[in-house]
Amino acid sequence: MNTLYIKHLVHSNKVVLISITAVLLFYMSTIMMMYDPTTVDAMMVYIEALPEALIKALNFDMSEFTFLGFLSGYYYGFLAMTFPLIFSMMFSYNVLAKGIDTSSITHLLTSGKSRIEILMNILITYMMLLAIMILLLIGMSYVLTSLMFDGVSLDARFLTINLYLYLFHFMMGCLMLSASALIPSASLALGAIIGLPLTSMVLDMVARLGDELAWLRFFSLHTLFNADSVVLNESIVFPVLIMVVISSALILSLFIGFKRRDIIV
C-alpha cells in the first residue's frame, strides 16, 4: 500500500466527496423534518395524489408506518441509491480512465510501481471514501433523530440498511472502474461509466410500473438493493451474495483488463 498515492487520490477527490455527502445529508435532514407521527396519514394522502407511475418508479412507498419505514421509502428507495453514483462516476473517470489518457498512470508505472499495486491503492481509496460517506450519513442521522424527535429512535435495522447500501455502491463502483480499465478510450469509458448505472436505474424504474414489465428487473443491478426488505425483517442473504459475486467478478475483470491494457511506458 502506497500511502503517498492514497493521499493524492483522497486529495484529488475530496471536493466531490464533500459535495455529494453534503447533498445526502441535506436531503436526509429535509426528509426527517417532513416526518411527524401524527400527520403520517395526511402525508400519505398527499403522496398518493401524485401519478401512480411516478410513485412506483421512484419507489416512494412505506413498507412500515414507522420512522424507519418512512426513511426507507422516501430516502433509501431512490435518493441514497442515486447521489453516491455521481461520486463513483467521477472517481472512476478521473482516477483511471482519464489517468491513463493523461499519462499520470504512465508516470506511476515508470516510477517502479506495478499495475497490481496501482489498482490495489485505487480500490482501497474508493472503499475508504465510500465508507466515510456512509458513516457520516449514519452518524448525522442518529444526531438529527435525537435532536428532532422525542421517543423516536433508529434501531439496528438502520445500520443493516446502510451496510447493504455500502455493498450496493461498492458493486456499482467496481462496474465503473472495470469499464475504465477495459475500454481503451477515455471518452468511450466515460459514456460507459455514466450509461451503465443509468441504464440499470431506468430498467429498475420501468420494472416497477407493472407486472408485465417486472421481468426487466433481471437486467438491473438496482433491484439487488431493497431497503424495505430490511425494514420488514426479510432475508437479504441472497441479494447480498449476488452483490459479492458480481463485485468479485468485476474486480477480477478490472485487474485482468488493466494488466492487458496497452499503456505506453
C-alpha positions as CSV (number, residue, x, y, z in Angstrom):
1,M,0.0,0.0,0.0
2,N,1.4,3.4,-1.1
3,T,0.3,6.0,1.4
4,L,1.5,8.9,-0.6
5,Y,-0.5,7.8,-3.7
6,I,-3.6,7.2,-1.5
7,K,-3.2,10.7,0.0
8,H,-3.0,12.1,-3.5
9,L,-6.2,10.2,-4.5
10,V,-8.0,11.4,-1.4
11,H,-6.9,15.0,-2.0
12,S,-7.9,15.0,-5.7
13,N,-11.4,13.6,-4.9
14,K,-12.2,15.3,-1.6
15,V,-14.3,18.1,-3.2
16,V,-16.6,15.6,-4.9
17,L,-16.8,13.6,-1.8
18,I,-17.7,16.6,0.4
19,S,-20.2,17.9,-2.2
20,I,-22.1,14.6,-2.6
21,T,-22.0,13.9,1.2
22,A,-23.4,17.4,1.8
23,V,-26.3,16.7,-0.6
24,L,-27.0,13.4,1.0
25,L,-27.1,15.0,4.5
26,F,-29.3,17.9,3.2
27,Y,-31.9,15.5,1.8
28,M,-31.8,13.3,4.9
29,S,-32.4,16.3,7.2
30,T,-35.2,17.6,4.9
31,I,-37.0,14.3,4.8
32,M,-36.6,13.8,8.5
33,M,-38.2,17.2,9.0
34,M,-41.2,16.0,7.0
35,Y,-41.8,13.2,9.4
36,D,-44.4,13.6,12.0
37,P,-46.1,10.5,13.6
38,T,-49.3,12.5,14.0
39,T,-49.6,13.5,10.3
40,V,-48.3,10.4,8.5
41,D,-51.8,9.6,7.2
42,A,-52.2,13.2,5.8
43,M,-48.8,12.9,4.1
44,M,-49.7,9.6,2.6
45,V,-52.8,11.2,1.1
46,Y,-50.5,13.9,-0.5
47,I,-48.1,11.2,-1.9
48,E,-51.0,9.2,-3.3
49,A,-52.2,12.3,-5.1
50,L,-49.1,12.0,-7.3
51,P,-49.2,10.0,-10.5
52,E,-49.1,6.3,-9.7
53,A,-46.4,5.6,-12.3
54,L,-44.2,8.3,-10.6
55,I,-44.7,6.8,-7.1
56,K,-43.8,3.3,-8.4
57,A,-40.8,4.4,-10.5
58,L,-39.3,6.4,-7.6
59,N,-40.2,3.7,-5.1
60,F,-42.0,6.2,-2.9
61,D,-43.8,3.8,-0.7
62,M,-43.9,3.0,3.0
63,S,-43.5,-0.7,3.9
64,E,-44.0,0.0,7.5
65,F,-45.7,3.0,9.2
66,T,-42.7,3.8,11.4
67,F,-39.9,6.3,11.3
68,L,-37.5,3.7,9.7
69,G,-40.2,2.7,7.2
70,F,-40.6,6.4,6.3
71,L,-36.9,6.8,5.7
72,S,-36.7,3.5,3.8
73,G,-39.5,4.6,1.4
74,Y,-38.7,8.2,0.8
75,Y,-34.9,8.3,1.2
76,Y,-33.3,4.9,0.7
77,G,-35.7,4.0,-2.1
78,F,-34.2,6.4,-4.5
79,L,-32.1,9.3,-3.2
80,A,-29.5,7.2,-1.3
81,M,-29.2,4.9,-4.3
82,T,-28.6,7.7,-6.8
83,F,-26.4,10.5,-5.5
84,P,-23.4,8.3,-4.4
85,L,-23.3,7.1,-8.0
86,I,-22.2,10.5,-9.1
87,F,-19.2,10.3,-6.8
88,S,-18.4,6.8,-8.1
89,M,-18.7,8.1,-11.7
90,M,-16.3,11.0,-11.2
91,F,-13.8,8.9,-9.1
92,S,-13.7,6.2,-11.7
93,Y,-13.2,8.5,-14.6
94,N,-10.7,10.9,-13.1
95,V,-8.6,8.3,-11.4
96,L,-8.4,5.6,-14.0
97,A,-9.9,6.4,-17.4
98,K,-8.6,10.0,-17.5
99,G,-5.5,9.0,-15.6
100,I,-4.5,6.6,-18.4
101,D,-5.2,9.2,-21.2
102,T,-3.3,12.0,-19.4
103,S,-0.3,9.7,-18.7
104,S,-0.5,10.1,-14.9
105,I,-0.7,6.3,-14.7
106,T,2.3,6.1,-17.0
107,H,4.3,8.2,-14.6
108,L,3.4,5.8,-11.8
109,L,4.5,2.8,-13.8
110,T,7.8,4.4,-14.8
111,S,8.5,5.1,-11.1
112,G,8.6,1.4,-10.4
113,K,5.1,0.8,-9.2
114,S,3.3,-2.3,-10.6
115,R,-0.1,-2.3,-12.2
116,I,-1.4,-4.5,-9.4
117,E,-0.1,-2.1,-6.7
118,I,-1.7,0.9,-8.5
119,L,-5.1,-0.8,-8.7
120,M,-5.0,-2.0,-5.1
121,N,-4.4,1.6,-4.0
122,I,-7.2,2.8,-6.1
123,L,-9.6,0.2,-4.8
124,I,-8.6,0.8,-1.1
125,T,-9.1,4.6,-1.6
126,Y,-12.5,4.1,-3.2
127,M,-13.6,1.8,-0.4
128,M,-12.4,4.2,2.2
129,L,-14.0,7.3,0.7
130,L,-17.3,5.5,0.2
131,A,-17.1,4.2,3.8
132,I,-16.6,7.8,5.0
133,M,-19.6,9.0,3.1
134,I,-21.9,6.2,4.5
135,L,-20.5,6.6,8.1
136,L,-21.1,10.4,8.0
137,L,-24.7,9.7,6.8
138,I,-25.2,7.2,9.7
139,G,-23.7,9.5,12.3
140,M,-25.7,12.6,11.3
141,S,-28.9,10.5,11.0
142,Y,-28.6,9.5,14.7
143,V,-27.7,13.1,15.7
144,L,-30.6,14.6,13.8
145,T,-33.0,11.9,15.1
146,S,-32.1,12.7,18.7
147,L,-32.4,16.4,18.2
148,M,-35.7,16.4,16.2
149,F,-37.8,13.8,17.9
150,D,-38.7,12.6,21.4
151,G,-39.4,8.9,21.7
152,V,-38.3,8.1,18.2
153,S,-35.1,6.1,17.5
154,L,-33.3,4.2,14.9
155,D,-32.7,0.5,15.6
156,A,-30.1,-2.0,14.3
157,R,-32.1,-2.3,11.1
158,F,-30.9,1.2,10.1
159,L,-27.3,0.1,10.4
160,T,-28.1,-3.0,8.3
161,I,-29.7,-0.8,5.6
162,N,-26.6,1.3,5.4
163,L,-24.2,-1.6,5.2
164,Y,-26.5,-3.0,2.5
165,L,-26.3,0.4,0.7
166,Y,-22.4,0.3,1.0
167,L,-22.3,-3.1,-0.7
168,F,-24.5,-1.9,-3.5
169,H,-22.4,1.2,-4.2
170,F,-19.2,-0.7,-4.0
171,M,-20.6,-3.1,-6.6
172,M,-21.5,-0.2,-8.8
173,G,-18.1,1.4,-8.3
174,C,-16.4,-1.8,-9.4
175,L,-18.6,-1.8,-12.5
176,M,-17.4,1.7,-13.4
177,L,-13.7,1.0,-12.6
178,S,-13.9,-2.1,-14.8
179,A,-15.3,0.0,-17.6
180,S,-12.4,2.5,-17.2
181,A,-9.8,-0.3,-17.4
182,L,-11.4,-2.3,-20.2
183,I,-12.4,0.5,-22.6
184,P,-9.4,1.9,-24.5
185,S,-10.6,5.4,-24.9
186,A,-11.4,7.9,-22.0
187,S,-14.3,9.4,-23.9
188,L,-15.9,6.0,-24.6
189,A,-15.2,4.9,-21.0
190,L,-16.9,8.0,-19.7
191,G,-20.0,7.0,-21.8
192,A,-20.0,3.6,-20.2
193,I,-19.3,4.9,-16.7
194,I,-22.4,7.1,-17.0
195,G,-24.5,4.9,-19.2
196,L,-24.3,1.6,-17.4
197,P,-25.6,2.7,-14.0
198,L,-28.2,5.0,-15.5
199,T,-29.4,2.1,-17.7
200,S,-29.6,-0.1,-14.6
201,M,-31.6,2.6,-12.7
202,V,-34.0,3.2,-15.6
203,L,-34.7,-0.5,-16.1
204,D,-35.4,-0.8,-12.4
205,M,-37.8,2.1,-12.5
206,V,-39.6,0.7,-15.5
207,A,-39.8,-2.7,-13.9
208,R,-41.8,-1.2,-11.1
209,L,-44.5,0.2,-13.3
210,G,-46.4,-3.1,-13.7
211,D,-46.3,-6.9,-13.6
212,E,-46.0,-7.1,-17.3
213,L,-42.7,-5.2,-17.1
214,A,-41.4,-6.9,-14.0
215,W,-39.1,-9.1,-16.0
216,L,-36.8,-6.1,-16.7
217,R,-35.6,-6.3,-13.1
218,F,-33.4,-9.3,-14.0
219,F,-31.4,-6.9,-16.2
220,S,-30.9,-4.3,-13.5
221,L,-28.4,-4.3,-10.7
222,H,-30.5,-1.8,-8.8
223,T,-33.1,-4.5,-8.0
224,L,-30.5,-6.1,-5.7
225,F,-30.9,-3.3,-3.2
226,N,-34.2,-3.1,-1.4
227,A,-34.2,-1.3,2.0
228,D,-37.8,-2.3,2.6
229,S,-36.7,-6.0,3.0
230,V,-34.6,-5.0,6.0
231,V,-37.4,-3.0,7.5
232,L,-39.8,-6.0,7.2
233,N,-37.1,-8.3,8.6
234,E,-36.9,-10.3,5.4
235,S,-33.8,-12.1,4.5
236,I,-31.3,-10.2,2.3
237,V,-28.7,-13.0,2.2
238,F,-29.4,-13.9,-1.4
239,P,-29.1,-10.3,-2.9
240,V,-26.0,-9.7,-0.8
241,L,-24.4,-12.9,-2.0
242,I,-25.2,-11.9,-5.6
243,M,-23.6,-8.5,-4.9
244,V,-20.5,-10.1,-3.6
245,V,-20.2,-12.5,-6.5
246,I,-20.7,-9.7,-9.1
247,S,-18.2,-7.4,-7.3
248,S,-15.7,-10.2,-7.2
249,A,-16.1,-10.8,-10.9
250,L,-15.8,-7.1,-11.7
251,I,-12.7,-6.8,-9.6
252,L,-11.2,-9.8,-11.5
253,S,-12.1,-8.2,-14.8
254,L,-10.6,-4.9,-13.6
255,F,-7.2,-6.4,-12.8
256,I,-7.2,-8.6,-16.0
257,G,-8.2,-5.7,-18.2
258,F,-5.8,-3.2,-16.6
259,K,-2.9,-5.7,-16.8
260,R,-3.6,-6.3,-20.5
261,R,-4.2,-2.6,-21.3
262,D,-1.8,-1.2,-23.8
263,I,-0.1,1.7,-21.9
264,I,2.9,3.4,-23.3
265,V,5.7,3.4,-20.7
